[in-house]
Amino acid sequence: MLSVKSIDAAKPKVKPYKLSDGQGLYLEIMPSGAKYWRLKYRVAGKEKRIAFGAYPEIRPQEARDKAMEARAQVREGIDPSAKKKADKQAAILLGANTFETVAREWLENQKSHVEPAQHIKTLARLENDVFPWIGKRPILELSAPEVLTVLRRIDRRGARYTAHRVRSEISRIFRFAIATGRATSDPAQSLIGAIPPAVEKHMPAITDPAQVGEMLRAFDAFSGTFPVQCALKLAPMLFVRPGELRQAEWAAIDLDKGEWRYRVSKTKTDHLVPLAKQAVAILRELHALTGGGRYVFPGARTSSRPMSDAAINAALRRLGYDTKTEITGHGFRAMARTILHEELNQKPEVIEHQLAHSVSDALGTAYNRTKFLSERRIMMQAWADYLGRIKTGADVIELKEKAA
């Protein structure tokens, strides 16, 4: 066996030469003076070699241990050189397929069919709450406890809703990794229920008819852009989700029939909104301004994109309304649901269908866009008429007289 002294004394020659350590292990001395450990072995009758590294980084005993391990592999029918290459390739793949790498690929894949604002928010959540902790971990090696630690860190700062949202997004990233051959399971799926449910915070809404009438009169006096004023007027009349209103497209609206058809973002169902004559009048007037483009409410900077998702709430704040405690763009839905039921005595199931809630009926049939359509047409016209009356104060006065 070679000693450190004999190795150090070995001088380079014009051509490479070998110093044997025994059992196929040797040190090859290069003309440059570099000294490399190698093992000669036979697999399936063929002579092969495997390198263990350079001396003095690899000391003699370490080289012998590596040689012993390689010879054990040969006895088991494994080619040490082939295994080393396979292990190296696997390590490269693991390094390339970190959670962050796969997550960013998933995000890019989603980009074409999600709203830009949603894409930005999802990326921000991942960059702030996930990547710093597990981003560099190979996605194949991530476990449920590691993901749970990330979620609990978010939950501890009081952002429970965000913790649930992040769990769902991590789960979708793992499913993408499974589909693309980078993972075999989804540890986030097993964490459903690991974080306590978030307490639902209802969007602030005005449900007192007198206050609603006052708000509608404020809309008439709005001094901002005409499209935003139209959006303000239509929001309580149509009570659709704010994102669906601002993304409304002229191609989906039939003013002659008084109908607006679109795809509901939340339930992924087709929805039909009967348009009252008041809504049609607002839209016809707006069509003269924006009808040449795609969007009913185009953005302030470019008509190729819809109005900002903050536009309605910004307009409400401009009119003096607190969007944290009084009313938001989403609050018009709660306002309509409450008043339609309590003041106009509309059937709850008809209201729920107009809200495009995915609620099964007694027969287990999920929402469909034509159910209760005739009743919904009547309800939407009655609702628009009612809003017109309380704006002038007529219905409010009548209610007060009845109460007296």
N, C-alpha and C positions, 0 to 999 in steps of 0.2 A: 504494500500500500504506500501511496505517496505521502511524504511529510511536507509540512509547510516549508521547511528549510530547503528540501530538494526542489520544490516548485519554484521558490523564490530564486534559486540558483540557476534555473533553466533559462538559457539565453536564446534569443531568436536566431534563426538561420535563414539562408536564402530561400528555402522552401519550407512549408509547414511540416512539422513532425509531431509524433505522439509520445506521451508518457503514460504507460499503463498503470491503472490503480487496481486492476483485477476484476474478474467476472464481467468483462465487457466494458467497464467504465474506464475512460481515459481522459487525459488533458491534452488538448491540441494546442501547440505553440505556433502562432502565426509569425510571418516575417516582420510584421509591425510591432511584435512584442506582446500582442493580446493573447490571452490564454483562456480557452473555452472548454468546459466540461461537456462530454458527450458520452452516450451509451450506445454500444453496438448490440443488437439483439436480432432474433429471427422470428418471423411470424409467417405461418403457412409455407415454410421452407425458404422464404426470402429474407435476405439480410437487410436490415434497416437501421437507421440511426435516429436518435432524439437528442436535442440540445437541452442542457440544464442551466445555462448561463455562464457568465465569465468569472474568472478568479481575479481579484480577491473578494468580489461581492458575494460569490458563492464559495463558502469555505469547504474543505475536503469532506467533513462529516455530513454537511448538508447535501453535498453532491451524492454521497453514498446512500443517504436516506432516500433521496429521489430515485436513485438507481434501484434500490430495493423495492420501492413502490411500483416502479415500472416493470420490474421482473415479475412481481406478483400479478400485475395486469396481464402480462404475456401468458402466465400459467392459466389464467381464466379465459384465454382466447381473445383478449382485448389488445388492440394495437395502441400502445402508449402515444405514439406520434399522432395518430388519427384522433385519439381522444383529446389530446392537448389542443389540436386545431379546432375540434368541435366545441370544447369548453371556452376557448378564446372567442369563437364566433358567438356563442351563447351569451358571453359577458358583454360583447359589443351590442347585441340585440337588446339585452336588458338595459344597458346604458342608454341606448337610443329610444327605448320604449318606456321612458319615465312617465309618471302620471301627468306631469305638466305637458310633455310632448304630445301625448295622446289627447289630453284635454284641449289643447290648442287646435289640434287637428279636428276634433269633434266640433269645436266652436266655429272653425272655418267652414266645415261641412254644413252647419246649421245656418250660416250667415245669409244664404240666398233665400230662405223662407221664414225668417223671423224679422221682426221690426228692428231697425238699427238701435233704437233706445233699449230694447230688450237685450240685444247682443252686448251692448256696452255695459249694462248693469250686471249681466251674468259674468262677463270677463272681470269686472271690478270685484265681484264677490269672490271669485276664484283667486285673483291676484292678492287680495287682502286677507282672506280667511283660510285658504287652502294651500296654495303653492308654497308659501314660506315654510310649511310644516311637512308636507308629503310630496311636494312637487318633484323633487329629485329622486324619489323612491321608484324603483322599477314597478310598474303597475301590476305585474304578475305576482309580486311578492307582498303587496299590500293586504293587510288583514282587517277584519271588522273592528277589533279593538283600536287600531291606529286611526281608522276613520272616525270612530266614536269619540276619540280624544279631540279631534278637530271640531266635531259638532258640539261637544261639551264646552269647549273654549268659547265658541260663539254664544252658546246659551248662557254662560256665566256672566257675560257682559250685558245681559238683558235683551238680547236679540233672538228670541225664541223662534219667531216666524222665519227669520233668516236662516236659522239652524235647520229648520225643516226644508226650506227651499234648497239649501246647499246639499242636504242629504239626497234630495231628489235629483239634483244636477250631477252629483258624483255617481249616483246609480246609473244615470243615462250615459255617462262617460264610460263606465265599466261595460255596459251593454254594447256600446260602440266598439270597445276594445275586444269584446268576445266575438262580435261579428267580423272583425278584421284580423282575428287570430292572435291578438296580443294578450288576452286574458282568458281564463277558463271559468271564472265565477264572478258574481257581483256581491261583494261583502256588504255594500251599502243597503242591499235589499233586506238583509237580515236585521237591519237597525231600525226598521219601521216600528215606532212605538218606544224606542229607546230614549227619545227626548219627549218629555210631557207635551201634550197638545198645547198649541198656542191659543191664548184667549182671544177670540175674535173681537176686533174693534170695529164697530159699525161706523160707516162713513157718516159724518154729520149731515143732517138733512133738516130742512124747514118743512113742518107738516101743518102748521097753523094757517088756515086759509087767508086770514088777514095779512099775515107776514108774507105769504106766497104772492098775494096780489101786489103788495108793496115792492117785492123783488121784481116782478114782471114789469112794473112801471119803471123801475130803475133800468131794466134792459132797454126799454124804449129810448132812454136818455143816454145810453152808452155812447161815448165819443171816440171810441177806437175805430178800427177798420170795419168796413161793412161786412166782410165774410165772418169775422169774429162776432159781430153783433147778431148776424143770422144764426150762427152756431149757438149763441146764448139763448135766442128765442126758441130754437128747435129742440134744445137739450131737454127742457122740462116737458115739451109737447110730445116728443118721441120716446123719451126715457130709455134710450139704448145705452150701452156701455160707452164711456167717453172715447175710448180708442176706436170704436166702430163708427162713431159719429164723425170724428175728425178724418178718418180714412175713407169716408163715403166717396163713391165714384159715380159720375154722371151716367155711365153705361149701365149701372145697376138700378137706376131710378126711371120709372115710367110715370111721367107727370100726367099724362092723359088718363091712365088707369088709376093713378093715385096709389102707386106701390113702390116699395123699395125692397129689393131682395139682396141678401149678402150672406156670407159665410161667417157664422159666429165663432170668434176666436177661442172662446173658453170651452164650448161644448162640441165644437167641430160639426155643427149641424147647419143646414140651410135655414134661413130665417126670412120671414116676410113681415114687413111693417106697413100696415095700411096707413096711407097719408090722408089726414083730414084736409078739408079745403083750405084751412088756414096755413097748414104746412106747405101745401102745393103753391099757395100764393107767395110765401116767403122764398121758396125754391125757384119759382119762375123769375122773380125779381133778381135773385142771385145768379141765375143762369146767364143773364145778360152780361154779367161781369166775368164769371169763371167757367161758363159753359163750353168754351173752346178748348179747355184742358181736360185732364184726366180726373182731377180731384174736385169735389164740390167745395172743399175748404183747403185751397192750396197754401203752402208755406209762405211766409212773408218774404223770404229770401229767394226762393225758387219755386216755380209752379210744378216742377217735376216730383216734388215730395209733398206730403200732406202737411197740414197745420201742425205745429208743435204740440206735444202731449201736455204741455204746461199752459197752453194758450187760454183755455177755459178758466182754469183756476186763477190764472194771472188777471183775467178780465174781472172775475168775481172780487178779487182783492182790490182791484182798481175802483170798483164800485163801493168798496168799504166793507165787504163781507169777509169774515175770518174763516178761511178754508180749513182750519183745524177744529173749530168748535161750532160753526154755523152751517155751512153748506159747501159741498165740493161738486165737481162735475159728475161724480158717481152718485152723489146724494140725491140727484133728481129721480133716481130709480126708487129709492125708499120713499121719497115724497109722493111719487105717483102711486106706488103700491098702497100706501096708507090712506091717502085721500080717496082713491078710486074705490076702495073697500068701505071706508067709514062714511064718506060723504055721498058717493054716487051709488053705493050698494051694488057694485059689480062683483061677479062671482070670482072667488079666489083662483079657481082653476083657469079661468079666462085671463086673469091678470098675469098669472105665472107663465102661461104660454106666450103672452105678449112680451114678457120679460126675457123670453128665450131661456128659461131655466129647464134643465134636463131632468124633469120630474116625471116618473112613470105614472100612468093612470091606474084605475082599479083593475084593468085587464093586463097590466104589466107592459103596456105599449108606451115606449118613450116618446118624447116630444117630436112632433112633425109640424112643418111650417104651415100646413093648411088646416090644422085642427082648430075648431072654434073660429074659423076665419070670418064668417058672416057676423058673429057676435063681436069679434075683435074690431071689425070695421065700424060697427055701431058704437062700441066703447071708445075707440080712438077719436071719433067725431064728437061724441058727448064730452070727452075729456078736453078736447081743444075748445069746445064751446064754453065749458065750465071755466077754463083758464081765462078766456076772454071776459067772462062775467066778473070773476073775482078781481081781475085787473082794474075794472072800472068800479069795483066795490059793491056791485049789485047783489051777488050771492052772499057776501059777508053780512050786509045789512039785513037780508032776509033771514039768515041763520040767527042773528042776534035777536030779531023780532020773535022768532019761534021760541028761542030760549027764554025770552021774557014772559 
